Amino acid sequence: MPTATVTPIDLAITPRDRRFGREDQTPRHWHGGDPYATAFYNALSITFPKGEAFFVDSVRAFRHGADPRLAEDIKNFVTQEAMHSREHVAFNNRAADAGYDIKPLEDKVQERLDFVATKPKIASLAATMALEHFTAILAHELLANPKHLEGADEATAELWRWHASEEIEHKGVAFDTWMHATKDWSRTKRWKVKSLVMVNVTYNFLKHRWEGMLELLRQDGLTGAKAKWHMFKYAVLSPGMVRKWIKPWIAYFLPSFHPWNEDDRQLIRDYDAAVGTKFDTTGKKVRRAA
């Protein structure tokens, strides 16, 4: 794909105000009846409401003095993240209605956020930048490889595709905000902090999401070595979402890294074309969500 070292000048971050799954009860094992696939995505979804509020606060803390283009991107980033949180709250509530106790997973997210809150604001921005890279990788895979959502409850699959399209669209905002916030730093200091934070974030992200998946499986009566193997096989081997993260994760540590070094906007265009006019995206709703 064409490469860039900055956010494309013609990129438009466009909030799409959409709602999913309000009409029907979401099945407990909504992903093709597979408890492992369901646990993988449920464990991620449970992190989003608190996590994306953290992203918003971290980016907005450094919006002052941003150039008009970045200020507009931050504004649209905030709107998109607000709506993502709203939809994942609704989805997580349906998971709870299906019988899952999601509080232990929510408490773990809050515990981690409380710890990060004791650090300087720039550390929160660095963590946000790292986690936004994870979500961008996840988003790319979801839209590029339909196998990941094959057989899933359609409303829930639509939720993930919508979320993925907007994560790709705003994947450079936290990074560009970081460059603005650290403009007086040396390249060496910027790279060192960015890299160390990514290592720390990666360890905690993978550890806690794995624990969350196993907790949800435990609630399904699936425990022990066999459950762990099946969960590992789904996450790493086939379809292997986590395995697909390795190469772009390594790219993050290159001195020339920018999220838009891979211009994958065609995935967004394909998504928008496939959806067409199926959802209402009126400006009034977007402003209210913001």
C-alpha positions as CSV (number, residue, x, y, z in Angstrom):
1,M,0.0,0.0,0.0
2,P,1.1,3.6,-0.5
3,T,3.0,4.9,2.5
4,A,3.1,8.2,4.4
5,T,4.9,9.7,7.3
6,V,2.0,12.0,8.4
7,T,-1.8,11.8,8.5
8,P,-3.1,12.1,4.9
9,I,-4.0,15.7,4.2
10,D,-7.3,14.7,2.5
11,L,-8.4,12.5,5.4
12,A,-11.9,13.3,6.8
13,I,-12.8,11.9,10.2
14,T,-16.5,11.5,9.9
15,P,-18.6,10.4,13.0
16,R,-21.3,7.9,12.0
17,D,-24.0,7.8,14.6
18,R,-25.4,4.3,14.5
19,R,-27.1,2.0,17.0
20,F,-26.9,-1.8,17.0
21,G,-28.8,-4.7,18.6
22,R,-31.5,-2.7,20.3
23,E,-34.4,-4.7,18.9
24,D,-33.6,-8.3,19.9
25,Q,-31.8,-10.1,22.7
26,T,-28.2,-10.9,21.9
27,P,-27.5,-14.7,22.2
28,R,-25.2,-15.6,25.1
29,H,-22.8,-17.2,22.6
30,W,-23.4,-14.7,19.8
31,H,-20.4,-15.6,17.8
32,G,-21.6,-18.6,15.9
33,G,-22.4,-20.5,19.2
34,D,-18.7,-20.6,20.0
35,P,-18.0,-19.7,23.6
36,Y,-14.3,-19.0,22.8
37,A,-14.9,-16.6,20.0
38,T,-17.6,-14.9,22.1
39,A,-15.2,-14.6,25.1
40,F,-12.5,-13.1,23.0
41,Y,-14.7,-10.2,21.8
42,N,-16.7,-9.8,25.0
43,A,-13.5,-9.4,27.0
44,L,-12.4,-6.6,24.6
45,S,-15.8,-4.9,24.5
46,I,-16.0,-4.7,28.3
47,T,-12.8,-2.6,28.3
48,F,-14.1,0.0,25.8
49,P,-16.5,2.2,27.8
50,K,-14.0,3.1,30.5
51,G,-11.0,2.8,28.2
52,E,-12.3,5.1,25.5
53,A,-13.3,7.7,28.1
54,F,-9.7,7.5,29.2
55,F,-8.5,8.0,25.6
56,V,-10.7,11.0,25.2
57,D,-9.4,12.6,28.4
58,S,-5.8,11.9,27.5
59,V,-6.0,13.5,24.1
60,R,-8.1,16.5,25.1
61,A,-5.6,17.3,27.9
62,F,-3.1,18.4,25.1
63,R,-5.5,20.0,22.6
64,H,-4.5,23.5,23.6
65,G,-2.2,25.1,21.0
66,A,-2.9,22.5,18.4
67,D,-3.1,23.7,14.8
68,P,-6.6,24.0,13.4
69,R,-6.4,20.7,11.5
70,L,-5.4,18.7,14.6
71,A,-7.9,20.5,16.7
72,E,-10.7,19.5,14.3
73,D,-9.4,15.9,14.2
74,I,-9.4,15.8,18.1
75,K,-13.0,17.1,18.1
76,N,-14.1,14.3,15.7
77,F,-12.1,11.7,17.5
78,V,-13.9,12.6,20.7
79,T,-17.3,12.3,19.0
80,Q,-16.5,9.0,17.5
81,E,-15.2,7.6,20.8
82,A,-18.2,8.9,22.7
83,M,-20.5,6.9,20.4
84,H,-18.3,3.8,20.5
85,S,-18.6,3.9,24.3
86,R,-22.4,4.3,24.1
87,E,-22.7,1.3,21.8
88,H,-20.4,-0.9,23.8
89,V,-22.2,0.0,27.0
90,A,-25.4,-1.2,25.3
91,F,-23.7,-4.4,24.1
92,N,-22.1,-5.1,27.5
93,N,-25.5,-4.7,29.1
94,R,-26.9,-7.3,26.7
95,A,-24.0,-9.7,27.6
96,A,-25.0,-9.2,31.3
97,D,-28.6,-9.9,30.4
98,A,-27.4,-13.1,28.8
99,G,-26.0,-14.2,32.1
100,Y,-22.4,-13.0,32.3
101,D,-21.1,-11.2,35.4
102,I,-19.0,-8.5,33.8
103,K,-18.1,-6.6,36.9
104,P,-14.8,-8.4,37.7
105,L,-13.6,-7.4,34.2
106,E,-14.8,-3.8,34.6
107,D,-13.1,-3.6,38.0
108,K,-9.8,-4.7,36.5
109,V,-10.0,-2.0,33.9
110,Q,-10.8,0.6,36.6
111,E,-7.9,-0.6,38.7
112,R,-5.5,-0.1,35.8
113,L,-6.9,3.3,35.0
114,D,-6.6,4.4,38.6
115,F,-2.9,3.4,38.5
116,V,-2.3,5.3,35.3
117,A,-4.0,8.3,36.8
118,T,-1.2,8.6,39.4
119,K,1.3,9.2,36.6
120,P,1.9,12.5,34.6
121,K,-0.7,13.3,31.9
122,I,1.9,12.7,29.2
123,A,2.1,9.1,30.3
124,S,-1.6,8.7,29.8
125,L,-1.3,10.2,26.3
126,A,1.6,7.7,25.5
127,A,-0.6,4.8,26.8
128,T,-3.5,6.0,24.7
129,M,-1.3,6.2,21.6
130,A,-0.1,2.6,22.2
131,L,-3.6,1.3,22.8
132,E,-4.9,3.1,19.8
133,H,-2.3,1.3,17.7
134,F,-3.7,-2.0,19.1
135,T,-7.3,-1.0,18.2
136,A,-6.2,0.1,14.7
137,I,-4.5,-3.3,14.1
138,L,-7.6,-5.1,15.3
139,A,-9.8,-2.9,13.2
140,H,-7.8,-3.5,10.1
141,E,-8.0,-7.3,10.6
142,L,-11.7,-7.2,11.2
143,L,-12.4,-5.4,7.9
144,A,-9.7,-7.0,5.8
145,N,-10.6,-10.6,6.8
146,P,-14.3,-11.4,7.0
147,K,-13.4,-14.8,8.6
148,H,-13.0,-13.1,12.0
149,L,-16.8,-12.3,12.2
150,E,-18.0,-15.2,10.1
151,G,-21.1,-16.8,11.6
152,A,-21.6,-14.0,14.2
153,D,-24.9,-12.5,15.2
154,E,-25.4,-9.9,12.5
155,A,-26.2,-6.9,14.7
156,T,-23.2,-7.6,16.8
157,A,-21.0,-8.1,13.8
158,E,-22.2,-4.8,12.4
159,L,-21.3,-3.1,15.7
160,W,-17.7,-4.4,15.4
161,R,-17.4,-3.4,11.7
162,W,-18.7,0.1,12.4
163,H,-16.3,0.5,15.3
164,A,-13.4,-0.9,13.2
165,S,-14.0,1.6,10.3
166,E,-13.9,4.6,12.7
167,E,-10.8,3.2,14.6
168,I,-9.0,3.1,11.3
169,E,-10.2,6.6,10.4
170,H,-8.9,8.2,13.6
171,K,-5.9,6.0,14.1
172,G,-3.4,8.9,13.8
173,V,-5.1,11.4,16.2
174,A,-3.4,10.2,19.4
175,F,-0.1,10.0,17.7
176,D,-0.4,13.4,16.1
177,T,-1.4,14.8,19.5
178,W,1.7,13.2,21.1
179,M,3.9,14.8,18.5
180,H,2.3,18.1,19.3
181,A,2.6,17.6,23.1
182,T,6.3,16.5,22.8
183,K,7.4,19.0,20.2
184,D,10.1,20.3,22.5
185,W,11.5,16.8,23.3
186,S,14.5,15.3,21.5
187,R,13.7,12.5,19.1
188,T,15.6,10.1,21.3
189,K,13.6,11.0,24.4
190,R,10.3,10.8,22.4
191,W,11.2,7.3,21.0
192,K,12.4,6.0,24.4
193,V,9.3,7.0,26.3
194,K,7.0,5.8,23.5
195,S,8.7,2.5,23.3
196,L,8.9,1.8,27.0
197,V,5.2,2.7,27.4
198,M,4.3,0.3,24.6
199,V,6.1,-2.6,26.2
200,N,4.4,-1.9,29.5
201,V,1.0,-1.5,27.8
202,T,1.4,-4.7,25.8
203,Y,2.2,-6.8,28.8
204,N,-0.8,-5.5,30.8
205,F,-3.2,-5.5,27.9
206,L,-2.5,-9.1,26.9
207,K,-2.3,-10.3,30.5
208,H,-5.6,-8.7,31.6
209,R,-7.5,-9.5,28.4
210,W,-6.4,-13.2,28.7
211,E,-7.6,-13.3,32.3
212,G,-10.9,-11.7,31.3
213,M,-11.5,-14.3,28.6
214,L,-10.8,-17.1,31.0
215,E,-13.2,-15.6,33.6
216,L,-16.0,-15.5,31.0
217,L,-15.2,-19.1,30.0
218,R,-15.3,-20.1,33.7
219,Q,-18.8,-18.6,33.9
220,D,-19.6,-21.0,31.0
221,G,-18.3,-23.9,32.9
222,L,-15.1,-24.1,30.8
223,T,-12.0,-24.3,32.9
224,G,-8.6,-26.0,33.1
225,A,-5.9,-26.7,30.5
226,K,-8.4,-27.7,27.8
227,A,-10.2,-24.4,28.0
228,K,-6.9,-22.5,28.0
229,W,-5.7,-24.4,24.9
230,H,-8.9,-23.8,23.0
231,M,-8.8,-20.1,23.9
232,F,-5.2,-19.8,22.8
233,K,-5.9,-21.6,19.6
234,Y,-8.7,-19.3,18.7
235,A,-6.8,-16.1,19.6
236,V,-3.4,-17.0,18.2
237,L,-3.7,-19.8,15.7
238,S,-7.0,-19.8,13.9
239,P,-8.3,-17.3,13.0
240,G,-5.4,-16.0,15.0
241,M,-6.2,-12.3,15.6
242,V,-3.4,-11.9,18.1
243,R,-0.9,-13.5,15.7
244,K,-1.8,-10.8,13.1
245,W,-0.8,-8.1,15.6
246,I,2.9,-9.1,15.7
247,K,4.3,-7.4,12.5
248,P,2.5,-4.1,13.0
249,W,3.4,-4.1,16.7
250,I,7.1,-4.4,15.8
251,A,6.7,-1.5,13.3
252,Y,5.6,0.8,16.2
253,F,9.2,0.8,17.5
254,L,10.7,2.0,14.2
255,P,12.0,5.7,14.4
256,S,10.0,6.4,11.3
257,F,6.7,5.0,12.6
258,H,3.4,6.8,12.0
259,P,0.0,5.1,12.1
260,W,-0.7,6.2,8.5
261,N,2.5,4.6,7.1
262,E,-0.1,2.0,6.0
263,D,-2.9,3.8,4.2
264,D,-5.8,1.4,4.6
265,R,-8.6,3.8,3.9
266,Q,-9.9,1.5,1.2
267,L,-11.3,-0.7,4.0
268,I,-13.3,2.2,5.2
269,R,-14.6,3.0,1.7
270,D,-15.6,-0.6,1.2
271,Y,-17.4,-0.6,4.6
272,D,-19.3,2.6,3.8
273,A,-20.3,1.3,0.4
274,A,-21.5,-2.0,1.8
275,V,-23.6,-0.3,4.5
276,G,-25.0,2.3,2.1
277,T,-28.1,4.0,3.6
278,K,-28.9,1.2,6.1
279,F,-28.2,3.4,9.1
280,D,-29.4,6.9,10.0
281,T,-26.4,9.2,10.3
282,T,-28.0,12.6,10.8
283,G,-25.9,15.4,12.0
284,K,-28.3,16.1,14.9
285,K,-27.6,12.7,16.4
286,V,-23.9,13.2,16.0
287,R,-23.9,16.5,17.8
288,R,-26.0,15.1,20.6
289,A,-23.6,12.1,21.0
290,A,-20.7,14.4,21.2
